[in-house]
Amino acid sequence: CRLADTLFASRAFAAIDKDGSGTLDFNEFLLAVYNYCTMRKDALVAFAFDLYSRNGQSLTPQELLLVVEEVYGRGEGKGGGAMGGGRGNTAALLRRVGASVTRLAGKR
C-alpha cells in the first residue's frame, strides 16, 4: 500500500520525522503511534488544522478547498481521496466550496 503524495502526507511525515532524515526510525514511529493513540479528538483536529493552515490561525478558502480535495477526492470516478472520494456528494461539495472560493477571491 502506497501513501498518496499529498500536502497532508508530506506535512504529517515532516512533523513525525523529528531528525529530518527523510525516514522514520523506530523511536519516531513509536512516538507518532503513541501520540496518535492518546490524543483527544480536539487535539487531533487541531493537529490536522495546523497541517493545512499556513499562518496557524485560519484557513484561506484555497486551503479549505485543498483539505476537501485531499480528504474526499476531486469527485472524479472512484477513489481519489483519503475517504474514498469520487461519490456524487463529493463532486457537489467541491462545486459549492469552489464557488465560495471564487466568490471570496473576487472580493479581495
N, CA, C and O of each residue as an XYZ file, in Angstrom:
432
protein
N       0.845     -1.181      0.000
C       0.000      0.000      0.000
C       0.889      1.243      0.000
O       1.755      1.392      0.862
N       0.673      2.124     -0.961
C       1.477      3.344     -1.065
C       0.626      4.534     -0.658
O      -0.501      4.699     -1.125
N       1.177      5.353      0.212
C       0.505      6.564      0.665
C       0.556      7.606     -0.439
O       1.618      7.851     -1.012
N      -0.583      8.224     -0.745
C      -0.626      9.256     -1.771
C       0.266     10.428     -1.375
O       0.353     10.786     -0.200
N       0.924     11.018     -2.363
C       1.805     12.157     -2.127
C       0.953     13.425     -2.084
O       0.733     14.081     -3.103
N       0.482     13.750     -0.889
C      -0.376     14.915     -0.707
C       0.275     15.881      0.263
O       1.238     15.536      0.947
N      -0.254     17.090      0.318
C       0.235     18.069      1.273
C       0.093     17.524      2.696
O       1.001     17.670      3.514
N      -1.041     16.900      2.984
C      -1.265     16.322      4.307
C      -0.189     15.297      4.632
O       0.411     15.340      5.706
N       0.056     14.378      3.708
C       1.031     13.321      3.951
C       2.426     13.892      4.169
O       3.128     13.478      5.092
N       2.833     14.838      3.330
C       4.193     15.368      3.464
C       4.354     16.186      4.744
O       5.396     16.109      5.395
N       3.346     16.963      5.112
C       3.454     17.750      6.351
C       3.346     16.871      7.590
O       4.038     17.110      8.580
N       2.482     15.853      7.547
C       2.371     14.933      8.687
C       3.678     14.163      8.853
O       4.159     13.986      9.973
N       4.253     13.705      7.745
C       5.522     12.975      7.821
C       6.614     13.874      8.391
O       7.399     13.444      9.236
N       6.663     15.119      7.930
C       7.686     16.050      8.432
C       7.538     16.281      9.933
O       8.534     16.426     10.642
N       6.297     16.313     10.417
C       6.062     16.512     11.849
C       6.522     15.296     12.664
O       6.922     15.436     13.820
N       6.464     14.126     12.067
C       6.842     12.889     12.750
C       8.347     12.633     12.644
O       8.959     12.091     13.565
N       8.934     13.028     11.515
C      10.358     12.815     11.245
C      11.180     13.856     12.002
O      11.657     14.828     11.417
N      11.338     13.644     13.296
C      11.943     14.647     14.186
C      13.370     15.033     13.788
O      13.761     16.190     13.947
N      14.149     14.079     13.272
C      15.537     14.405     12.934
C      15.707     14.872     11.485
O      16.819     15.180     11.056
N      14.592     14.926     10.728
C      14.651     15.427      9.350
C      15.409     14.537      8.392
O      15.879     15.009      7.357
N      15.540     13.258      8.710
C      16.323     12.341      7.881
C      15.596     11.869      6.625
O      16.227     11.350      5.704
N      14.279     12.045      6.580
C      13.514     11.538      5.440
C      13.037     10.114      5.633
O      12.353      9.553      4.777
N      13.402      9.535      6.765
C      12.924      8.199      7.134
C      12.540      8.230      8.614
O      12.984      9.090      9.375
N      11.709      7.278      8.990
C      11.315      7.183     10.401
C      12.102      6.076     11.058
O      12.089      4.933     10.599
N      12.793      6.416     12.141
C      13.425      5.355     12.924
C      12.378      4.806     13.883
O      11.264      5.325     13.954
N      12.727      3.771     14.612
C      11.764      3.109     15.481
C      11.204      4.063     16.531
O      10.002      4.056     16.796
N      12.067      4.883     17.131
C      11.604      5.800     18.181
C      10.628      6.837     17.635
O       9.637      7.146     18.296
N      10.884      7.387     16.438
C       9.964      8.359     15.831
C       8.620      7.699     15.538
O       7.564      8.281     15.786
N       8.673      6.481     15.009
C       7.451      5.742     14.715
C       6.661      5.465     15.988
O       5.450      5.684     16.038
N       7.346      4.986     17.001
C       6.695      4.666     18.266
C       6.061      5.908     18.893
O       4.930      5.853     19.376
N       6.784      7.020     18.887
C       6.262      8.269     19.433
C       5.028      8.739     18.653
O       4.054      9.203     19.246
N       5.076      8.616     17.324
C       3.929      9.027     16.499
C       2.698      8.180     16.802
O       1.598      8.711     16.951
N       2.880      6.869     16.893
C       1.757      5.974     17.193
C       1.208      6.272     18.587
O      -0.006      6.356     18.772
N       2.090      6.431     19.557
C       1.657      6.744     20.923
C       0.868      8.055     20.952
O      -0.222      8.121     21.521
N       1.432      9.099     20.329
C       0.739     10.401     20.314
C      -0.622     10.302     19.653
O      -1.605     10.833     20.171
N      -0.690      9.624     18.506
C      -1.967      9.492     17.799
C      -2.986      8.736     18.655
O      -4.150      9.129     18.734
N      -2.551      7.669     19.284
C      -3.482      6.826     20.050
C      -3.920      7.460     21.369
O      -4.951      7.075     21.920
N      -3.167      8.414     21.876
C      -3.517      9.004     23.166
C      -4.053     10.433     23.057
O      -4.453     11.018     24.063
N      -4.066     10.995     21.861
C      -4.582     12.367     21.692
C      -6.096     12.390     21.837
O      -6.794     11.463     21.428
N      -6.577     13.460     22.422
C      -8.023     13.679     22.460
C      -8.464     14.128     21.067
O      -7.658     14.601     20.267
N      -9.741     13.973     20.801
C     -10.274     14.308     19.483
C     -10.001     15.776     19.119
O      -9.649     16.068     17.977
N     -10.159     16.696     20.071
C      -9.924     18.104     19.767
C      -8.453     18.374     19.438
O      -8.155     19.255     18.631
N      -7.532     17.626     20.053
C      -6.110     17.778     19.751
C      -5.791     17.252     18.354
O      -4.960     17.826     17.650
N      -6.449     16.159     17.947
C      -6.261     15.638     16.588
C      -6.775     16.623     15.541
O      -6.144     16.818     14.502
N      -7.909     17.235     15.813
C      -8.461     18.231     14.896
C      -7.509     19.417     14.785
O      -7.267     19.919     13.687
N      -6.968     19.866     15.915
C      -6.021     20.988     15.908
C      -4.757     20.623     15.127
O      -4.221     21.453     14.393
N      -4.284     19.392     15.279
C      -3.111     18.934     14.543
C      -3.375     18.971     13.037
O      -2.556     19.480     12.272
N      -4.517     18.433     12.618
C      -4.866     18.433     11.196
C      -5.012     19.858     10.667
O      -4.557     20.159      9.563
N      -5.641     20.730     11.444
C      -5.799     22.132     11.043
C      -4.429     22.770     10.827
O      -4.212     23.462      9.832
N      -3.514     22.538     11.754
C      -2.178     23.124     11.654
C      -1.411     22.628     10.436
O      -0.557     23.344      9.913
N      -1.701     21.416      9.978
C      -1.023     20.899      8.796
C      -1.402     21.676      7.537
O      -0.599     21.769      6.609
N      -2.592     22.226      7.491
C      -3.058     22.931      6.296
C      -2.974     24.452      6.401
O      -2.853     25.128      5.379
N      -3.034     24.992      7.587
C      -3.050     26.438      7.755
C      -1.634     26.991      7.666
O      -0.757     26.599      8.436
N      -1.417     27.896      6.730
C      -0.074     28.480      6.588
C       0.276     29.384      7.757
O       1.432     29.442      8.175
N      -0.724     30.094      8.292
C      -0.432     31.038      9.374
C      -0.760     30.478     10.755
O      -0.499     31.137     11.761
N      -1.332     29.266     10.821
C      -1.638     28.641     12.098
C      -2.849     29.215     12.811
O      -3.163     28.797     13.926
N      -3.537     30.168     12.185
C      -4.685     30.800     12.832
C      -5.972     30.678     12.035
O      -7.064     30.722     12.601
N      -5.849     30.525     10.723
C      -7.052     30.444      9.890
C      -6.737     29.690      8.609
O      -5.575     29.495      8.252
N      -7.798     29.271      7.924
C      -7.659     28.643      6.615
C      -8.182     29.610      5.568
O      -9.264     30.176      5.724
N      -7.424     29.798      4.511
C      -7.929     30.589      3.394
C      -8.933     29.720      2.640
O      -8.943     28.502      2.816
N      -9.765     30.317      1.814
C     -10.685     29.495      1.016
C      -9.936     28.454      0.172
O     -10.414     27.332      0.012
N      -8.771     28.817     -0.365
C      -7.994     27.877     -1.168
C      -7.476     26.720     -0.309
O      -7.457     25.577     -0.766
N      -7.059     27.001      0.921
C      -6.602     25.943      1.819
C      -7.755     25.013      2.180
O      -7.572     23.799      2.266
N      -8.938     25.578      2.390
C     -10.109     24.750      2.690
C     -10.447     23.848      1.507
O     -10.766     22.674      1.695
N     -10.382     24.380      0.303
C     -10.642     23.579     -0.893
C      -9.633     22.430     -0.986
O     -10.006     21.308     -1.327
N      -8.380     22.699     -0.689
C      -7.354     21.661     -0.713
C      -7.656     20.568      0.306
O      -7.487     19.384      0.014
N      -8.103     20.957      1.501
C      -8.473     19.971      2.532
C      -9.576     19.064      2.005
O      -9.473     17.840      2.096
N     -10.619     19.652      1.460
C     -11.754     18.861      0.957
C     -11.290     17.923     -0.157
O     -11.669     16.752     -0.177
N     -10.466     18.432     -1.091
C      -9.991     17.593     -2.197
C      -9.139     16.435     -1.695
O      -9.274     15.311     -2.179
N      -8.257     16.700     -0.722
C      -7.377     15.637     -0.243
C      -8.119     14.610      0.604
O      -7.758     13.433      0.598
N      -9.138     15.030      1.325
C      -9.885     14.095      2.163
C     -10.907     13.315      1.340
O     -11.035     12.101      1.494
N     -11.634     14.010      0.468
C     -12.740     13.374     -0.257
C     -12.449     13.102     -1.719
O     -13.273     12.475     -2.384
N     -11.325     13.539     -2.250
C     -11.025     13.371     -3.663
C     -11.617     14.517     -4.458
O     -12.258     15.409     -3.902
N     -11.399     14.488     -5.749
C     -11.881     15.563     -6.617
C     -13.268     15.280     -7.194
O     -13.794     16.075     -7.974
N     -13.853     14.153     -6.812
C     -15.191     13.838     -7.301
C     -15.202     13.228     -8.691
O     -16.238     13.193     -9.354
N     -14.041     12.748     -9.131
C     -13.922     12.176    -10.473
C     -13.734     10.667    -10.350
O     -12.703     10.215     -9.852
N     -14.681      9.908    -10.782
C     -14.552      8.462    -10.771
C     -14.461      7.894     -9.368
O     -14.957      8.492     -8.413
N     -13.823      6.732     -9.246
C     -13.691      6.067     -7.950
C     -12.439      6.522     -7.235
O     -11.456      6.925     -7.857
N     -12.491      6.453     -5.934
C     -11.316      6.748     -5.121
C     -10.885      8.195     -5.217
O     -11.688      9.074     -5.531
N      -9.621      8.437     -4.948
C      -9.086      9.774     -5.090
C      -8.698     10.406     -3.772
O      -7.599     10.949     -3.656
N      -9.553     10.353     -2.789
C      -9.254     10.993     -1.511
C      -9.051      9.985     -0.415
O      -9.269      8.788     -0.605
N      -8.635     10.466      0.725
C      -8.401      9.586      1.862
C      -9.683      8.904      2.322
O      -9.636      7.816      2.896
N     -10.826      9.535      2.074
C     -12.110      8.972      2.489
C     -12.814      8.254      1.343
O     -14.005      7.960      1.441
N     -12.103      7.970      0.270
C     -12.684      7.206     -0.819
C     -13.240      8.037     -1.940
O     -13.450      7.503     -3.029
N     -13.489      9.301     -1.743
C     -13.906     10.255     -2.769
C     -14.622      9.673     -3.963
O     -14.956      8.489     -3.979
N     -14.855     10.486     -4.946
C     -15.441     10.040     -6.183
C     -16.947      9.900     -6.149
O     -17.548      9.607     -7.182
N     -17.566     10.092     -5.032
C     -19.017      9.976     -4.938
C     -19.661     11.264     -5.416
O     -19.021     12.315     -5.418
N     -20.910     11.195     -5.818
C     -21.637     12.370     -6.263
C     -21.651     13.466     -5.213
O     -21.566     14.650     -5.542
N     -21.760     13.074     -3.948
C     -21.768     14.058     -2.874
C     -20.468     14.845     -2.828
O     -20.471     16.043     -2.542
N     -19.359     14.174     -3.111
C     -18.060     14.837     -3.098
C     -17.987     15.877     -4.199
O     -17.539     16.999     -3.964
N     -18.424     15.518     -5.401
C     -18.395     16.460     -6.508
C     -19.267     17.671     -6.203
O     -18.882     18.803     -6.496
N     -20.440     17.442     -5.615
C     -21.335     18.548     -5.272
C     -20.706     19.436     -4.201
O     -20.795     20.661     -4.278
N     -20.070     18.821     -3.202
C     -19.404     19.592     -2.150
C     -18.275     20.433     -2.737
O     -18.127     21.603     -2.385
N     -17.485     19.849     -3.623
C     -16.393     20.600     -4.244
C     -16.914     21.755     -5.089
O     -16.310     22.828     -5.109
N     -18.026     21.550     -5.784
C     -18.614     22.648     -6.570
C     -19.015     23.793     -5.657
O     -18.766     24.957     -5.970
N     -19.640     23.466     -4.520
C     -20.066     24.519     -3.580
C     -18.869     25.229     -2.966
O     -18.841     26.458     -2.898
N     -17.873     24.456     -2.515
C     -16.674     25.069     -1.927
C     -15.939     25.873     -2.984
O     -15.501     26.991     -2.715
N     -15.797     25.322     -4.180
C     -15.121     26.034     -5.264
C     -15.810     27.334     -5.620
O     -15.148     28.341     -5.870
N     -17.144     27.323     -5.645
C     -17.895     28.551     -5.938
C     -17.679     29.579     -4.843
O     -17.567     30.773     -5.121
N     -17.621     29.123     -3.600
C     -17.379     30.041     -2.478
C     -15.968     30.618     -2.569
O     -15.766     31.805     -2.309
N     -14.992     29.790     -2.935
C     -13.623     30.262     -3.082
C     -13.553     31.333     -4.160
O     -12.914     32.368     -3.971
N     -14.207     31.087     -5.289
C     -14.210     32.056     -6.387
C     -14.862     33.353     -5.958
O     -14.346     34.431     -6.253
N     -15.997     33.269     -5.260
C     -16.688     34.463     -4.780
C     -15.822     35.259     -3.813
O     -15.699     36.478     -3.937
N     -15.228     34.569     -2.857
C     -14.394     35.231     -1.862
C     -13.143     35.836     -2.489
O     -12.720     36.925     -2.100
N     -12.550     35.144     -3.452
C     -11.357     35.673     -4.097
C     -11.679     36.955     -4.873
O     -10.838     37.847     -4.977
N     -12.887     37.043     -5.410
C     -13.301     38.244     -6.136
C     -13.515     39.442     -5.247
O     -13.489     40.575     -5.726
N     -13.728     39.221     -3.956
C     -13.960     40.311     -3.013
C     -12.673     40.922     -2.502
O     -12.699     41.963     -1.845
N     -11.552     40.295     -2.793
C     -10.263     40.776     -2.271
C      -9.700     41.854     -3.132
O      -8.622     42.374     -2.844
